[in-house]
Amino acid sequence: MDATHLLLVDIWFVLLGLMLVMYVVLDGFDLGVGIISLFADSEERRDVMMASLGSIWDANETWLVVFAGALFGAFPVAYGALLHALYIPVTAMLFALIFRGIAFEFREHARRKLPWNIAFGLGSLLAALSQGYALGAVIGGLAVRDGAFVGGVWDWFSPTATLVAVGVVFGYTLLGTTYLLLKTEGPYQGTCARRARLMAWLTVLAGIGVSLWTPLRFSYVMARWFDWPNIIYLAPLPAIALFAFVMLLRALNRGYERAPFFWTVAIFLTSFAGLAVSLYPYFIPLHLRLSEGSASSPTLVFMLAGIGMLIPIMLIYNGYQYLVFRGKTRPGQGYSG
């Protein structure tokens, strides 16, 4: 395999990581707000939560669509193995996203809002859990031979995957609460700040559990993080994550509005960087390398020309969208167009 092809594979690994990070951050707070809405103590508070998402929620999910298409084109072997192994969580996620989208639109015009409230909240929770189980199954390793999944239908379900899934729910809820700090005011912010402190601790504890287990499970991860001189090069990642966590708690205690969300995003970014470092060069640890699951070089170049142009457009569109719809969400403000 020539150096050019390996370079293209690495480029696509980075691009897929960018798409996944954009989806997790943008749709993560979206799903987090949906989970929090299950515990709203009044319809007025729930109205504010829903209105804060009204102009952005559907565009956030665009990154998931682009990620799935890019994964299929750039790494078809890996796509087939992962879809086979993760059929149940992926199907559950798709149904949950569809169901919550319907509930979101129907709720504003319904006379009885309770069924749609439950549907939106539970759809958000199921989507987050499904994504967590899928990620946990990949981190834990799946039975793949010659590019094909050879395990059982429930191989995605394990204690490790459950820990990751719960951590994803906590993380999304943290993103949701800090996002609501940006979009609300008055008594709404006090409730969000209290929830954010709890979710911050729970998210970090789940992350520590996964971070400790992964090197113990895979010797190559242990060597990558703790062999010399790797430990010097990679030490800044956990240090930055710890600093962001401390600054997040500080911002919450001081009543800041914007800083908690951005420190939460910093925690997510460093966590994803650490995950990428741990998994590389595998798509599925010890069973499927990136180069083994990739498409041909001409295909990777062709896709790079197309999707490479699309990504800047999406970034500009998302940035403009959030610029236009910035500001506070107040009671009585509708959300469906």
N, C-alpha and C positions, 0 to 999 in steps of 0.2 A: 504494500500500500504506500503510495508516494506521499511526499511531504505536503503537496498542494491539497490533496484530498483531506489529510488530517487537519490542515489549517481551516478548510471549509467546514469540517465537522465541528471544530472548536468554535468557529464563528457562529454556527447555528445553535450550539449549546448556549452561548452567551445570549443570543437573540431570544431563544425560547425562555431563558431565565428572565430576561427583561419583560417579556409578555406576561409571564406568570406572576412576577412581582407587581406589575401594573394591575393585573386582575385582582390579586389578593389584597392589595392596599385599597383599591377603589371599590370593588364589590365587597371587600371584607367589612368596611364600616357600614355598607348598605345592609348586608346580612346581619351585622351586629345590632343595628337599629331595629331590625325585624325581631331579633331574639329579645331585645330589651322591651319591645312593645307588648310582649306577653305579660310583663309585670307592671305595666302602667296602671296607676290607681284611678284614672279617670279617662273618659273619652276625649276631654279637652287636651290632656297631655299626649294621648295617642294621636290625636289630630296633628299636633305640632310635630311629632316624630315623623309621621307620614308625609306631611307637607315639606319637611326638610329634604326629602328624597325625591319629591315630585318631578323635578326637571332634570334629574341626573341618573336615576337608578337604571334605566334600560341601557343607556350608553355605557355604563360601567361594565356590563356583561359582554360588550363587544370584544374585549380582550380575551375572554375565554373562547369565543368562536374563532378568533384569529390564531390563538395558541393551538387549538385542536387541529385546524387546517394546516398550520405550519408543521406540527408534529407528524401528521400523516404524510406530508410531502417530503420532509427532510429526513425522517427516521421511520420509514414504513414498517420495518421489521419490529422495532420497539413499539410502535403504535399497535400493531396486531397483537403482540404478546401482552401488552398492558391492558388493552381493551378486553381480551379474553380473560385475563386474571381478575380484572376489576369490573366485570360486567354488572354485578349487583350494585356496588356503590355508585358507579357512573350512571346507571339507569335511575337509581333513587335520586341522585342529584338533579338529573334532567327533569324528572317529574316534579321535584320540589321547586325548581326554578320556574317551571311553567305554572305550577299551582299558585305560587306566591305572586307571580305577575298578574294572573287573573284576579286574585283576591285584592291586590293593590288597586286595580282599576275599578272593580265592582264595589268596593267598600264605600267610597265616597257617596255613591248614589243609592246605596241600599238603605231601606228603612230599619232593618235589623242588622246592625253592624257586627254583632258578636260572632256569627259563623265566619265572616270574612276576617275579623281580627285574629281568630284562632288559626284560620288557614294561612294567613300571611306569616304569623309568628312561627307556627310549626313548620311551614315550608322553609323559612329561613334557618331554623334549627336543623332540619333534616339535611339541607344543602351543606351547611357547615360540617356536620358530622360525616357526611358522605365524602366530602373533600378531605377531611382529616383521616378517615379510614384508608382512602386511596393513597395518600402520602405516607401514612404509617406502614402500609403494605409494601410500598416501594423501598422505604428505608430498611424495613425488616428483611427484605430479600424474598423473591418469589422463585418458584421452581421453573426454570426455563432451560430448555435443551435444544440446541441447534436453532435458536431464534424463535422457538414455539413454547408456549406455556404448557407445562405437563402436570400441573398441580390440580387440586380439587377446587370446587366451586366456592368453598368457604375459606380458602387459604388467606384471603385478605383480612379475615377476622382473627385477631390475636390480642393478648394483653398489651403488647407494644403498640399495635395499631390503635387500640382503645385509648391508651395514654396520649398518643398524638392527636386523635380525634377530639378528645376532651380539651387538650391544649389549644387546638384550632378554635373551638367554640369560645374558650376564655379569651383568646387573642382577638377574635372578631368582635366579641362583646366589648373588649377594651377599646378597639378602634371605634366602635359605635358610640360608646359613652364620651370619648374625647371629641368625636365629631360633633356630637350634640352640644358639647360645651361651646363649640364655635358658632353653632346655629341658633342657640336659645339664649334666654336671659332670665334674670330674677331667680325665683324659686326652682325653676327647672335645672339651673346650673348646679345648685347645691346637691340635688339628688344625683345628678350625673357624676359629680366629683366624688361623692362617697362610693358609688359603684365602681368608678374608675380605679380608686385605690385598691379595692378588693380584687378586681380583675387583674390589675397589674401584678399583684403578688401571686395569684393563681397561675397566670400566664408564665411568669418567670419560673415558678416551681416546676410546672410541666416541662418547660424548655430545659431546665437543668436535668430533669429525669431522662429526657431523650438524649441530651448531650453526653451524659455519663454512660448510658446504655450502649450507644452506637459504637464507641471505641472498644468496649468490652466484647461486643458481638463480632466485629470485623477487625482483624489484626492490621489490615492495611490502613484503616482509619486511625488506629492507635499510632502506627508508625508515622503517618502523615502529620499528626498533630503534636506528637511528643518526641520524635527523633530530632537530633541536632543536624542542621541548624533550623529545621522547619519550625520548631517551637518559638524561635525568635521572630521569624517572619509572620507567623499566624497569631502570636499573642495579642496584637492590637485588636483583633476581632472581638474576643470576649471582653477585653478591656473597654472597648467602645460601647458594647452592649450594656455592661455594668454601669458605665458613666451615664448612658441614656436613661437607664432605669432610675438611677438616683436623681437625675434631673427631672424626670417625669414626676416622681413623688414630690420633689421640691416645688415644681410648677403647680401641682394640684393643691399642695398645702398653702401656697401663696395666692390661690384663686385666679391664676392666669387662665385666659380663654384659649389662646392660640397655641401656646407652647406645648401643652400636653399632647395634642394630636401629632405634632411634628416629632416630639421625642418618641411617641409610640411608633410612628413610621420608621424612625431610626432604629428602634429595636427590631422591627420586622426586617429591615434591609440587612442589618448585620447578621441576623439569624439565617436569612436566605443565603448570604455569602458564605457563612459557615457550612450550611448544608451542601452548597455547590462544591466547596472545597473537599468535603467529606466523601461525596459520591463520585467525583471525577476520578478516573475516566469511565465509570460505569453508568449505564442507564438503570440497570438492575444489578445491585451489588453481587459481584463474584460470578454472575451468570451471563450478562450481556453488556459488552462494552459499547461506547458511543460509535466507534468505527464499524462495529459488527452490525449495528442496527440502522446504519445510515443509508441514504440513497446514493446514486452515482454522482460523481463530480459535476457532470453537465446539469443534472437535475438541481443540485445544490446551488449552482451558479444562476440557473434560470430563476429559481425561487428567490434568490437573493436580489435579483434585479426587480422582481415584482413586489415582494413583501418589504424589501429594503426601502422602497419608495413609500410604501403604505404606512410604515411605522411613524415617520416624522409627521405625516398628515394626521394620524390619530392622536399623536402627542399634542399637536397644535390645536386640534379640535377639542380635546379634553381640557386643555388649559384655557381656551377661550370660553368654553362652557362654564367652567367654575368661576371665571372672571365675571361673566354676565350674571350668574345667579348667586353671587356672593351676598353676604348680609344676613341679617337675623330672620328667623322664621317666627311668626307671632300667631297667637290663637285666632281662629276664624279664617285663616288663610287657606284657600283650597289648594289642591295639588294635581288634579287630573286635567289634561287639556281637552 
